[in-house]
Amino acid sequence: MAMLINEDCISCSACEPECPNEAISQGDSIYVIDPDRCTECVGAFDTPKCVEVCPVDGCIIHDPNHVESPEALQSKYERLH
């Protein structure tokens, strides 16, 4: 499952440099996460770094439209790296 940045984003840019897969970029008004690159930090960290560094609680959530198993996320991470 990829992560999703919701409308609570304040565009502080804290999350973008923390992503090991370069999945986060500036959108039109808020930051966005590319679900094809997001592995929820599986393969790199124990928890999603974007969630850890985000100053807005609940701003970054699991994307219900992109559900993947831990094995699929690990495989995606390996393909990206």
Beta strands, then each sheet from edge to edge (+ up, - down):
strand 1: 3-5
strand 2: 24-26
strand 3: 31-33
strand 4: 60-62
sheet 1: 1+ 4-
sheet 2: 2+ 3-
end
